[in-house]
Amino acid sequence: MLTATTFTYDGVYSGQYGMIIAEINTENIQETTPFAPVIRTTKTPKAKRFSFAGIEYEEMPRFQISFMCEEPIPDLIRREILTWLVARNGFKKLQIHQPEYDDYLYNCIFEETRIIFISGACHGFILTATFDSPYCYGRPRKKIIKSDGTEEVEVILINESDMPDEYVYPFVKFKANGFIDGKSISIVNSSDIADPHRAFEFTDDITPELEEIEVDNELKIITSNIPGDHLGKFNKNWLRLIRGPNKLKIRIDGECTVECPQYVKIGF
């Protein structure tokens, strides 16, 4: 239960408005439903048992949150707050400043606004928050590698996400100075028992020393400072991490950053 606590949204601290997360009518017990997975199964017509086919989250979590100020909120400040919070262009980071939540971030968009009036004066808002994931985000683990490419570099990247049965897909950012065996970068996760030789690779079609490429392996998005067909330069083996330590074997003449998000199942 989050009450009487400040927050930061999109880098703006609520305390500058005297605003806190609070409920008008608080109770000792409150319930939320952050996790509502759908279990997929299959069964042949004459079989007596179902077989497990996976778990999916079909809907984004949504919660109502009350934001309150002790003093009345003037019209100009009300406009400023609503412009800051409501219907922004994309998910923005939300941090709750309460001891058990302070190390975690959420990504959400606020919508469905209601204004709270007390004795005719505006004292706050009730907003519906839509989150991009049932998980929140802990501090990511990151490895930065600089190499001349003469030798393969081994690093250990630890994935502590609360997902014991699934892969976590990291972010990769790199800038190559040249090519090694026709590749600008090669990363192999030898800890991936299912395929310990699976290589994340880009070919030598990129522009060395000029092009910086970022890969979101989960959303399968490749961006670069130079326009072009970046997917065609990639072997489409999206880098994936198991839970726990991952031994990555990296070959690059240049610089590479691998960042593992930490998905935390704590709810809201």
N, C-alpha and C positions, 0 to 999 in steps of 0.2 A: 504494500500500500504506500503510494507516494503522496505525502502531504507536507505542506509547509516547507518546501524545499525549492531552491532556485534551480535554474537550468540554463544551458547555452544551446542556441539553435542557429545553425549556419554562421557560427563564429560570434554571435551577439549574445551577451550575458543579460539574463532577465533582470538581474539586480539593479541595473541602471534605470529601470522603470519602476522599481519597487515591487516587481511581480514575482509570485511564487506559484507553484503547483499546489492547489488546495481544493478540498471538497466542502461544499456548503453544509451538507448533512453527512457527516462521517459516521461510520459504523465500525464495530470491532472486527467484523468479518466482511471482506470484499472478495469477489471472485472475478477473475479474468480468464480468457481462453486463448492464450497465445499459440498453443499447439493443437491443430486439428488435422492430423494427417489422414489421408485416404489410403486404405490398404487394398492393393490390387491382388487378385487371385485368379487362377484358372482351374478348370475341371472338365475332364472328358465326360460325355453323357452317362456312362455306367460306373464311373469312379465313385468310391465312397468317401474320398477325401479331396480337399482343395489343396492346390499347390500355391506357394507364395510367389507373387510376380512383381513385388516392389511396393514402395511407399511413395506417395506424392502429396505435395501441398497444392491444392487447387485454388485457394483463395488467400489473399494477403491479410494478415492480422489487422484489425481495426479496433480502436478504443476511443472512448470519449475522455477528454482531459479538461479539467477546469483550471483556468489561470486567474488568479485574484490579486488585487492591489488593496492595501489597507486604506489608502486615500482615494478619493474620486479621480477618475482619469479624464482630463480635459479632452475636448474634441480633437485638437491637433495631435496630441499624444496618442489618442485612440487610432487615428488614421495611420500614424507611424507604426504602431504595434501591429495593426492588421495587415499593413503592407509588408512588414517583416515576416509575419507568420503564415498568412493564408494564401493557399493556391500558388505556391512558388513553382518555378519551372524545373521540376525534377525533385528527386529525393534529396533532403539536406540532413546533415548530421545533427543529432540531438544527444546532448549529454546531461544526465541528471546528477546534480550535485548533492548526493547523499552517500554516506560511507560505503554501503554495499554495492552502489551502482557507479561510483566515480571513475572506475577503471574501464567502463564499458561505453560504447557508442551505439546509437540506433540510427537508422536511416528512415526518414518518414516525410510525408506531406500532410499538411493540415488542411482540412476542408470542413464543410457543414458548420458554419459559425453561428453561435448564438451569443447574444450580449447579456451580461448579468447586470441588472439595475437594482440598486438598494436605495430606497427612499428617493427614487427619481434620478439618481446619479449612477453613471457607469463605474462599476468596480471590478469588472473582469469579463472573461469570455469562456464559453464552452466550445471546444473544437474537437472534431473527430480526426484522429491521427491514423493514417494508413501507412503501414510499414512495408519495406521492400523484402522482408524475410521474417520467418518466425524466430530466427536467431538474432542476437545482438552481436556486437563485434568487440573482442578484446584487443589488447595491444598486438599488432602484427609482428611476426618474426621476419627479419630481413637479413640477407647476405649480399654483400657487395664484393665483386671479384674484379680485379685488374690483372691482366696477364698479357704477355707478348705472344702467347700461343705456342711457344716451343714445347710446353708440357701441359698435360691435362691437370686441371685443378680439382681437388676433391673438397667438398664442404659438407657439413652436417646441418640440415635445416629441420627444426623440430615443429611438428604440427600438433598443437594441443587442443584442437577443436573437439567439441562434444559430438563427434560423428564417428563412432568406432567402426561402422560398417560401410562407410562411403569414402570416396576420394575427396580431397580438397584441391581445388585448382588455383595455383598462385598467379601473381602478376609477374611478368618478366619485362624488363627494360634493358636494352643493350645498344651499344654503339661500337661498330667494328672498324678497325683500321685497315684490315685486309682479309684475305681468305686463306683457309686451311683445308686442303683436300676438297676444294670446291664449295666449302661451307663458310658462312660468315659466323655462325655459332652452332654449337652442338651441346645439348644437355641430356644426360641419361640418369634416370633415377634407379640406381642398382638395388634399392630397397623395395622396389615395386615387384613383389614376388610373382605376380601374374605375368609380368613381362619385363624382366630386369635389363633387357637390351633395347627397350623402346626409346628412340632418340627424338628429341625435340630439335628440329634443324631448319635453318634458313639457308638458301643457296647463295651463290656469289652474285646474284642479280642486283643486290642493293648497292647504293653508292657509298663506298668506304669513306670514312672520316667526315662525312657530311650528314648521313642519315641516322636519326635516332628513332628506334622502333619500340613501341610499347604493345604488349600482348596481354589481354585479359583472357586467360585460359578458360575461365568459367563461362563467361558470356560469349566467348569465341569472337572477340573483337580485336582487330589489329589496327593501330594508328601509327602515323609517322609524320615527321615534319616535312616530308617530301611526298607529293601526290604520286599515286601509281597503284598497280595491282600487287598489293602486299600478300594477299592470300596465295597468289600464284608462286610466290617465292618461298612458301612454307610447306613442309611435308605433311602438315595437318595432324601430327601427333601432339595434341595439346598436353602440356606438362601437367602431371597430376602427382599428388602426394598422399601417402598413406598416413594413418594416425601414428604419432610418435616420431622417432628419428628417421630422417631420409638422407641417404648418402647420394649427393649429386655429383656427377662427373662432368665438368664443364670444360669446353675447349673454345677459346676465343682469343683473337688478337685485338684487344680493346677492353671495354668495361661492360660489366653485366650486373644487374640487380635482380634478385629473386625475392619476392615478398609474399609470405604466406599469411593470409587472413586467419584470424582465430574466431571461429564461430562458437558462440556461447549460448547454451540453452538455459537461460535464467528467467525468461518471461518478462512481463511488464506489469 
